[in-house]
Amino acid sequence: MTIQTIDCRGLACPQPVIQTKNELDQGVGKLLVIVDNAASRDNVTRFARSRGCEVTCRTNEDGNFHLTIIPGEVVASDAFDAADFSCSVPATVNMVYVISSDSMGRGSDELGWALLQTYVQTIEQVEPLPSKIIFYNSGVKLVTGQSGALDALISLQAKGVEILACGTCLDFFGLKSEIKIGHISNMYEIMTAMSEAGKLVSPF
């Protein structure tokens, strides 16, 4: 059986569903739909199954979804509303993490330091990523050679996260020459970043 392929990568909802509908309405025997996000995958699957189609999904190595659709016995209906298959996409959040201490929580300073390093190492695993991470007061120790979170911060910076470290704070602790990641910032830049943030996140 010949398979017809439609590439819907980069298309906003409900376009993948509309293109799928158009192909099915033309009586295609077998259809392969390629999408690049879970919302489109789910919407195309839901629509095709509502038409009695058999749907199987495979995730490609590059993270794209390949949906194989085999038409069923259900006759196409004119009662199609594209709005039913629109994606609910959250507004972009300019999230900024603020780290103002070298200890997370109260009690043992040694434990707090270990927890804080683990906290920073975990940021990369939580979506969405922040646009910036601001370090001030003793929090600037996280961007120096004594930090166990440097690899995590280097990885975050490579993904576009801006790392800001308070210059006055680095001077106070005698650490300006030991900074290993990010750039030395000032109070104006820090205040601007915080005032423009859509959401501020802090472990304290």
Salt bridges, closest charged atoms under 4 A:
ASP7 OD2 - ARG9 NH2 2.48
ASP25 OD2 - LYS21 NZ 2.75
ASP25 OD1 - ARG51 NH2 2.81
ASP42 OD1 - ARG41 NE 2.92
ASP102 OD2 - LYS141 NZ 2.94
GLU124 OE2 - LYS159 NZ 2.59
GLU162 OE1 - LYS132 NZ 3.82
GLU162 OE2 - HIS183 NE2 3.80
ASP171 OD2 - LYS176 NZ 3.06
GLU189 OE2 - HIS183 NE2 3.11
